[in-house]
Amino acid sequence: MENAGYLFAAFAIIWAVVFGYVLFVFNRQRKLRREIDSLKEALKGKEVEQ
Amino acid sequence: MKRKILLGVSALKMVASLYLVFLYVPTEEAMGIVQRIFYFHVPVAWVAFLAFFIVFLGSILYLWKKDSKWDVIASSSAEVGVVFATLLLITGSIWAKPIWGVWWTWEPRLTTALVLWLIYIAYLIVRSFATEESRGARFAAVVGIVGFIDVPIVALAITLWRTQHPGPVIFQGGLTPPMLLTLLICISAFTTLYLLLLMQRISMKNDEIEIRRLKELCR
């Protein structure tokens, strides 16, 4: 099959970039949510102290 | 919950797209098997244009209403749009090599598409390097509005000028029914993916704003 290598290269790159970005976005959101939870805990502690 | 459903729908549509592209649609006679890149190249182009249209609308609404939620939508869409515009350039280049014998040529469609990518890279850079966040958002909104002019130029480049890029085929009856079905399913799959990524990115930006607010309160 002529030029099949180019076809598979294009699809491999598309999927690598899309999956990479999806993973980045979901992982980053998980970290942000953890940071929000810890800040809320810290704020609760601060209010209790006061 | 909505995002999980959208993720599932997006995954199903992508699997359907792969089946249609690799197993269902017949091979195009002139370009052979490499022409199948078309079924992903056109959808990523469509999504990039859609994303930059959302940036355009969001930017106008942000400057008009001065409500930061529109800036969040615009900036989120710009980031996702740049990802798809990058894929557009890469898939186009890979397709060009076996057909035209070159990875790149400075013809109107490719050049205006590269300019489009650079405009939205500039949009993201203007935001990151602004000394004050609201100022960066305002400058970026102007870039997002003015830069959108390039989207119709890219779309119409193949009709306005003589180009090496293939001419319009979708609305000119140049696709057989299986090709058109495959293309429409792929466009639907990538559009769903864009909506999922946009929602996720908006949620992330809202989380970043919440973190800043909580840090202020913790001081």
Interface residues (C-beta under 8 A of the other chain):
Chain A: M1 E2 N3 A4 Y6 L7 A9 A10 F11 I13 I14 V17 V18 Y21 V22 V25 F26 R28 Q29 L32 R33 E35 I36 L39 K40 A42 L43 K46
Chain B: G32 I33 V34 R36 I37 F40 H41 V44 V83 T86 L87 I90 T91 I94 W95 K97 P98 L193 L197 Q200 R201 S203 M204 D207 E208 E210 I211 L214 K215 L217 C218
